[in-house]
């Protein structure tokens, strides 16, 4: 009798223990009764259920999950083939709907892959390559995220974010694209050099013109100053000559001697030359 009580007590403890389960803050649970869902638990803490096999608890992740999408080929609006490498952040927001549709994360990832690739291909097909690579990537990704989220809500999945990690060109197209880019840059460089050379010639011509004008003005001013100086000198000489003509003639004769006579000079002049007047005076 005592042994029976102990056995019954152990069985009761096991049964009671099987009705208690803990929901972690990283988890959410769907309670199934004979295979049919009866309730959903999304708050952490201790919970109770009927012992198995009456009720069972199916746990799902409640965290933000990330799925790295394999690189896929996408055709842009300007008919450029691009290799797009992107990733997706998603979470299970309705575990009951998730269980009824995709049941497990591997199946959910397969559905996500199909939906994300379809939305990404459709949206990128409405943009040129340069927009995808540089200009409108943020706007494109927001559009893809919203469209993907609407498509996955039927599976109890919320798509939080879709982002392009990198965009590459196919190997067979890289060389031609790079050659075309190099040719375009070379053409632009030649155009810039031509425009720069033309501008330099304009600057040199303007500078030469300005230089010629400055030199002409300077020469004109110098000639005017020189003329005024010579006129003033002539006036001074005239006044000096008129005040004492004899002295002035004497001074000019001495100046002439100084310029034309030295130790190596031999003069042959007629006897009536005025240069001898002073030399003959005693």
C-alpha positions in Angstrom: 0.0 0.0 0.0 2.8 2.4 0.9 4.6 1.6 -2.3 1.5 2.3 -4.3 1.1 5.7 -2.7 4.7 6.5 -3.5 4.1 5.5 -7.1 0.9 7.5 -7.3 2.7 10.5 -5.8 5.5 10.3 -8.3 3.1 10.0 -11.2 1.1 13.0 -9.8 4.3 15.1 -9.6 5.3 14.1 -13.1 1.8 15.0 -14.4 1.8 18.3 -12.6 5.3 19.1 -13.7 4.4 18.4 -17.4 1.6 21.0 -17.1 4.0 23.8 -16.2 6.3 25.4 -18.8 8.2 28.6 -19.0 8.1 31.0 -22.0 11.4 32.8 -22.4 11.5 36.5 -23.5 13.0 35.3 -26.8 10.1 32.9 -27.5 6.4 32.7 -28.3 4.2 29.6 -28.0 1.2 28.0 -29.7 -0.7 25.5 -27.6 -2.1 22.6 -29.6 -4.9 20.3 -28.3 -5.0 17.0 -30.2 -3.2 18.8 -33.0 -5.5 21.8 -33.2 -4.4 25.3 -31.9 -6.3 26.5 -28.9 -4.3 29.6 -27.8 -1.2 31.6 -28.4 1.3 32.9 -25.7 3.6 35.8 -26.6 4.4 37.2 -23.1 7.3 35.7 -21.1 6.7 33.9 -17.8 5.3 30.6 -16.3 2.3 29.1 -18.0 0.1 26.0 -17.6 -1.4 23.5 -20.1 -2.9 20.1 -20.0 -0.5 17.3 -19.8 0.6 15.4 -22.9 -0.9 14.0 -25.0 -3.9 16.3 -24.4 -2.0 19.5 -25.1 1.5 20.2 -26.5 3.4 23.5 -26.7 5.1 24.5 -30.0 7.8 27.2 -29.6 8.8 29.8 -32.1 11.5 32.4 -32.1 10.4 35.9 -31.1 13.6 37.7 -32.0 14.5 39.8 -35.0 15.9 37.3 -37.5 18.3 37.9 -40.4 18.4 36.0 -43.7 21.3 36.5 -46.1 19.8 36.2 -49.6 22.1 34.5 -52.2 23.3 36.9 -55.0 20.8 36.9 -57.9 20.8 38.4 -61.4 18.5 41.4 -61.9 17.8 43.4 -65.1 17.6 47.2 -64.7 15.4 49.5 -66.8 18.3 50.4 -69.1 18.8 46.7 -69.8 21.9 46.3 -67.6 22.3 42.9 -65.9 23.3 43.3 -62.2 24.4 40.8 -59.6 22.5 41.9 -56.4 23.6 40.7 -53.0 21.0 41.6 -50.3 19.8 40.6 -46.9 16.5 40.6 -45.0 15.6 41.3 -41.4 12.3 39.7 -40.3 10.3 38.4 -37.4 7.4 36.1 -36.6 4.5 38.4 -35.4 1.7 35.9 -35.6 2.9 32.4 -34.5 -0.5 30.8 -35.1 -0.7 32.0 -38.7 3.0 31.1 -39.1 2.3 27.5 -37.8 -0.8 27.1 -40.1 1.0 28.3 -43.2 4.8 27.6 -43.3 5.1 25.8 -39.9 8.9 26.1 -39.6 11.7 28.6 -40.2 13.4 26.8 -43.1 10.1 26.8 -45.0 9.6 30.4 -44.1 13.0 31.3 -45.5 12.1 29.6 -48.8 9.0 31.7 -49.0 10.9 34.8 -48.1 13.4 34.1 -50.8 10.8 33.9 -53.4 8.9 37.0 -52.3 11.9 39.2 -51.8 13.5 38.3 -55.1 10.2 38.9 -56.9 9.7 42.3 -55.3 13.4 43.2 -55.8 13.4 42.2 -59.4 10.1 44.1 -60.1 11.3 47.3 -58.4 14.8 47.4 -59.8 13.4 46.8 -63.2 11.8 50.3 -63.0 15.2 52.1 -62.4 18.4 52.7 -64.3 21.7 51.2 -63.2 23.1 54.5 -62.0 20.0 55.0 -59.7 20.4 51.6 -58.2 24.1 52.0 -57.5 24.3 55.6 -56.3 21.2 57.8 -56.4 18.0 56.2 -55.2 19.1 53.0 -53.4 17.5 54.1 -50.1 14.1 54.8 -51.7 14.2 51.6 -53.7 14.9 49.5 -50.6 12.1 51.2 -48.6 9.7 50.4 -51.5 10.8 46.8 -51.6 10.5 46.4 -47.8 6.9 47.7 -47.8 5.9 45.5 -50.7 7.5 42.4 -49.2 6.0 43.0 -45.8 2.5 43.2 -47.4 3.1 39.9 -49.1 4.4 38.1 -46.0 1.8 39.2 -43.5 -0.4 36.2 -44.7 2.3 33.9 -43.3 2.4 35.7 -39.9 5.8 37.2 -40.9 6.8 40.9 -40.7 9.6 42.0 -43.0 11.4 44.8 -41.1 14.1 45.7 -43.5 15.5 44.7 -46.9 18.9 46.1 -47.8 21.3 45.7 -50.7 24.8 44.7 -49.5 26.5 45.1 -52.8 25.8 45.4 -56.6 28.2 43.8 -59.1 28.3 43.5 -62.8 28.5 40.0 -64.4 32.1 39.0 -65.2 31.5 39.0 -69.0 30.1 42.6 -68.8 32.7 44.2 -66.5 35.4 44.7 -69.1 33.1 46.4 -71.7 31.5 48.6 -69.0 34.9 49.6 -67.7 36.2 50.3 -71.3 33.1 52.5 -71.9 33.6 54.3 -68.7 37.3 54.9 -69.4 36.4 56.2 -72.9 33.8 58.6 -71.5 36.2 59.9 -68.8 38.9 60.4 -71.5 36.5 62.3 -73.7 35.5 64.5 -70.7 39.2 65.1 -69.9 40.0 66.1 -73.5 37.0 68.5 -73.5 38.1 70.0 -70.2 41.7 70.4 -71.5 40.4 72.1 -74.7 38.2 74.4 -72.8 41.1 75.2 -70.5 43.4 75.9 -73.4 40.9 78.2 -75.0 40.4 80.1 -71.8 44.1 80.3 -71.3 44.5 81.8 -74.8 41.8 84.4 -74.0 43.6 85.4 -70.8 46.9 85.7 -72.6 45.4 87.8 -75.4 43.7 90.1 -72.8 46.9 90.3 -70.9 49.0 91.1 -74.0 46.5 93.8 -75.0 46.6 95.3 -71.6 50.4 95.2 -71.6 50.5 97.0 -75.0 48.2 99.7 -73.8 50.2 100.2 -70.6 53.5 100.4 -72.5 52.0 102.8 -75.1 50.6 105.0 -72.3 54.0 104.9 -70.5 55.9 105.8 -73.7 53.5 108.6 -74.4 53.9 110.0 -70.8 57.7 109.6 -71.1 57.8 111.5 -74.4 55.6 114.2 -73.0 57.9 114.6 -69.9 61.0 114.4 -72.1 59.6 117.1 -74.4 58.7 119.3 -71.4 62.2 118.8 -70.0 63.9 119.7 -73.3 61.7 122.7 -73.7 62.6 123.8 -70.2 66.3 123.3 -70.9 66.1 125.3 -74.1 64.4 128.1 -72.3 67.1 128.0 -69.6 69.9 128.0 -72.2 68.2 130.8 -74.1 68.0 133.0 -71.0 71.6 132.2 -70.1 72.8 133.0 -73.6 70.9 136.3 -73.7 72.2 137.4 -70.4 76.0 137.0 -71.4 76.5 135.9 -75.0 80.3 136.0 -74.9 80.6 133.9 -71.8 78.1 131.4 -73.2 80.1 131.1 -76.4 83.3 130.7 -74.4 81.7 127.9 -72.3 80.3 126.1 -75.3 83.7 126.2 -77.0 85.4 124.7 -74.0 82.8 122.0 -73.9 83.6 121.2 -77.6 87.3 121.1 -76.8 86.7 118.6 -74.0 84.7 116.3 -76.3 87.0 116.3 -79.4 90.5 116.8 -78.1 92.5 114.3 -76.1 96.1 112.8 -76.2 95.3 110.6 -79.2 93.3 113.2 -81.2 94.8 114.8 -84.3 92.7 117.6 -85.8 93.1 118.8 -89.3 91.1 122.0 -89.7 91.3 125.1 -91.9 93.0 128.1 -90.5 89.9 130.2 -90.3 88.0 127.7 -88.1 86.4 129.2 -85.0 87.8 126.3 -82.9 91.3 128.0 -83.1 90.1 131.4 -81.9 90.6 130.6 -78.2 93.9 128.7 -78.9 95.3 131.6 -80.8 94.5 134.2 -78.1 97.2 135.1 -75.7 
